[in-house]
Amino acid sequence: MTVTIDENSTRTLTVPPKARRTPPPKPRAQLISYGHWWWALPAVVLVIAVHYAATLTGGFFAFTNWTGLGEWDFIGLTNFQRIFEDPQLVGATRNTLFLAFGSVILTNVIGLLFALAINRTLKSRYILRTLLFMPVVLSPLAVAYVWKFIFQFDGPLNGFLGAIGLEEFQKVWLADPSWSIWAILFTVVWQQTGFTMVIYLAGLASVPVEVEEAAALDGAGIWGRFWNVTVPAIRPSIAIATTLGIIQGLRIFDQIFALTGGGPAGATETLATEIYKQAFSLGQFGFGSALALVLTVIILAFAILQQYVTRDRDARKA
């Protein structure tokens, strides 16, 4: 390579191969390449086999009278007709919707209030976050058995009411058809509120302090700053918290199984408990699959509706 230094002299410089602008040699194709798509193939196959294939199989048996063993016959929509004609199953659907919407509303309202209270101001906010989140990591069955002891007639709750002179409010909470469903709802809300609180804390961390201060200088009150500044900023957190809450609320099983077992007299039966009883206790696998399919459709419908309601306003206009 010849390089001109000035007008009267020239010098020849040798440029090393590494410094030349020549394309590097193409690497040989390796049999195993890190990050290649087929590394995820075992996980994809497992998910398809466990979730999608099993769901499709269960959906097929929902139209049969299979008992879980032996032969079966295709009976069409008979199982679904039986579901909507059985008053107990209609009541189980009502209880499912009550627990789902009740838990979603209460956990989101209380969780948001906790998140707002301990977001920036309190010095002990890290300790409070840990204490409020601790019930989430506990087993639902363990939590349910603890509250079952509390709700007993001779348990701490009635003892506390008697100690403060409110004996008329003492009840057999889990054996009362009017109050047993509320006891389950209280247990679920107590355990799940910390989870929604963490979601809202993550959303509040993205709200700029300067925007809140500017709104306060412009004369906006606490409610005005919350509604016009905070809520639009945490809209994604609201969507996530409510979606997960609806899905979890529609599938509540452990707490009911441990606290009441669906009683008294079916007052706390839900679709999840009916699926378990019909499929595994009574051996009506086809009918239990039909109930599971109905529950799946309900979950999908409410999840899609919730995503539409809570999506961003700009996306709605587009």
Stockholm file with secondary structure:
# STOCKHOLM 1.0

chainA/1-318         MTVTIDENSTRTLTVPPKARRTPPPKPRAQLISYGHWWWALPAVVLVIAVHYAATLTGGFFAFTNWTGLGEWDFIGLTNFQRIFEDPQLVGATRNTLFLAFGSVILTNVIGLLFALAINRTLKSRYILRTLLFMPVVLSPLAVAYVWKFIFQFDGPLNGFLGAIGLEEFQKVWLADPSWSIWAILFTVVWQQTGFTMVIYLAGLASVPVEVEEAAALDGAGIWGRFWNVTVPAIRPSIAIATTLGIIQGLRIFDQIFALTGGGPAGATETLATEIYKQAFSLGQFGFGSALALVLTVIILAFAILQQYVTRDRDARKA
#=GR chainA/1-318 SS CEEECSSSCEEECCCCGGGSCCCCCCCCCCSSCTTCGGGGHHHHHHHIIIIIIHHHHHHHHTTBCCCSSSCCCBCTTHHHHHHHHCHHHHHHHHHHHHHHHHHHHHHHHHHHHHHHHTSSSCTTHHHHHHHHHHHHHSCHHHHHHHHHHHHSTTSHHHHHHHHTTCGGGCCCGGGCTTTHHHHHHHHHHHHHHHHHHHHHHHHHTTSCHHHHHHHHHTTCCHHHHIIIIIHHHTHHHHHHHHHHHHHHHHTCCHHHHHHTTTCSTTTTCCHHHHHHIIIIISCCHHHHHHHHHHHHHHHHHHHHHHHHHHSCHHHHHC
#=GC SS_cons         CEEECSSSCEEECCCCGGGSCCCCCCCCCCSSCTTCGGGGHHHHHHHIIIIIIHHHHHHHHTTBCCCSSSCCCBCTTHHHHHHHHCHHHHHHHHHHHHHHHHHHHHHHHHHHHHHHHTSSSCTTHHHHHHHHHHHHHSCHHHHHHHHHHHHSTTSHHHHHHHHTTCGGGCCCGGGCTTTHHHHHHHHHHHHHHHHHHHHHHHHHTTSCHHHHHHHHHTTCCHHHHIIIIIHHHTHHHHHHHHHHHHHHHHTCCHHHHHHTTTCSTTTTCCHHHHHHIIIIISCCHHHHHHHHHHHHHHHHHHHHHHHHHHSCHHHHHC
//
